[in-house]
Amino acid sequence: MVEGPTAKAYAFRISEEFKDEVITNISVKSTKRVFIPLTNLLGKGFLKADSLGKNIILFFDDAAIRIHLMMFGTIHIYNLDEKLLKPESLVRLLINGGRKKLVAYNAPIVEIDEADEILKRLKAELGPDPLSSDWDREKALENILKFKEERIGIVLLNQSVIAGIGNILKNEILFRAGINPERKVQSLANTEIIRIIKACESLSKEFLRLKIEKGKIKPLLFVYNRYRGSCKICGGKLKFYMQEPIHRKTFVCLNCQK
C-alpha cells in the first residue's frame, strides 16, 4: 500500500521528469471517474504534481488528475518513443506529451476533473496531512478524539483522521510514542495523543527523506516486519499479530508500549 510519503516522493519525481510537457493524447482504462471530456485536456500544459494523503494529483492548467495507487500501482515516465516495460493490459492511464509519456499501471483510482473540484472533494474526505503546508496538529487531535471507543491502531489508519498514514507508519509511530495499538482512544491522556501526533509528523518526514535520498526505508523500521526481532529499546521480543477486524499486520513491544 502506498503511504503518504511515497505519494509525495512520486509527486516530486513527476514534477521534475514531466515538467513543461503539453498533452497531445490521453487514454484512461475506466471512465467512471472522468467528469470532464478527455478532449478538454488536449493542449493543456503540465504545471506540477503534488500529493494529499495517499493521493497523487497532476495539475494541468485548470484541470487535474487524481491517482491512487493502492497496493500494487506504479507510475513510470518514458521517452515518447520508448517501449513500455509492462504489459499494456496493466495500463490504467497514459498521457503523451511532446517528449515524454506518463503511464500509471494497476492504479485502481484515476479521477479526472477540474482541479478545484478534486481538491474540494479530497479536503472534505481527508484529515490533515503531516506533509502538507497546512498540517494542523490541533485538527489531528480533534479528529482522534472523535473515536473514543475505537482502538488507536485502527484510528490511525482512518484517512479522515490523519491523511497518509498507512500500516508501516502506524506501527512505527506507535512504537516511537510508546503506545500499545490495542488501547482505546478514551484511555489515552492528551499528552499521549500529542506524542502520537508529533510522531506522525516526524516519521512521515523521515520516511519521505529516505524515499527521496535512498529509495528504501529500512533505517526507519524499528518494528515493522521484524517477525523475530527484538526491541531496540529494551531488548525484549517483539510480538506480531493481525489486528482485527481490519486484519493488518501489527508489531509491538509489550514492555515499552503501554
Secondary structure by P-SEA (a helix, b strand, c coil): cccaaaaaaaaaaaaaccccbbbcbbbbccccccccccccccccccccccccccbbbbbccccbbbbbbccbbbbbbbccccccccccccccbbbbcccbbbbbccccccccccaaaaaaaaaaccccccccccccaaaaaaaaaccccccaaaaaacccccccccaaaaaaaaaaaccccccccccccaaaaaaaaaaaaaaaaaaaaaaaccccccccccccccccccccccccbbbbbbccccccbbbbcccccc
